[in-house]
Amino acid sequence: MFRRLRNLFLTGVLVLLPLIASVYVLWFLFNSVEKWTAPMVKVVLGRNIPGVGIIFTIIFIFLVGLFATNIIGKRIISFGERVLLKIPLFRNIYISIKKVLEGLFTSKKDTFKKAVLFEYPRKGLYQIGFITSESSPYFDYLTGEKLLNIFLPTTPNPTSGMFIMIPKEDAIILDLSVEDALKLIISGGILNPETLPGVDREER
């Protein structure tokens, strides 16, 4: 009974921590912007407006997006990234986070190539992950098998997860888009794809 309660508690912590961290970061951002902009708004309008930080933050994010999509902005950001990527530890963290976010929230095709189904962490249990690339020949040589590099996201926060390598022959390529696979993972199986090739719902 105690072990069951402990497992439930740990599961709750693992689910809540990414959500709490995300909310905290957003709250910190909104609060910081509000502290900076509230005095100016009061000077211009003559009174405080609660929540002005959220409005300015949203506008700021859109402006950054606009800046990042024009030619001059792309060059400046590219130059800034080249400078930052010269910092050894920062480089590894930044590249990893950027690649994961690009795979999750953009249409770039070079990050998550395919959604795959495979048995993990033991036989009879299945996980959905994403192929990021084929493994280095070095690891293929060590294991004697052709391996795939897989990113295994967590539920409900897909930006966290783990990197694993599995034999290519053990990976079942899903006829499922990366977006649909992500919906399934993030929802914890609630948003199950309605139509899948070769599957008749009435026969299940």
ABEGO torsion letter per residue (X at the ends): XAAAAAAAAAAAAAAAAAAAAAAAAAAAAAAAAAAAAAAAAAAAAGBBBBGAAAAAAAAAAAAAAAAAABAAAAAAAAAAAAAAAABAAAAAAAAAAAAAAAAAABABAAABABBBBBBOABBGBBBBBBBABBBBAAAAAAAGBBBBBBBBBBOABAABEBBBBBBAAABBBBBBBAAAAAAAAAAGGABBBABBBGBBAAAX
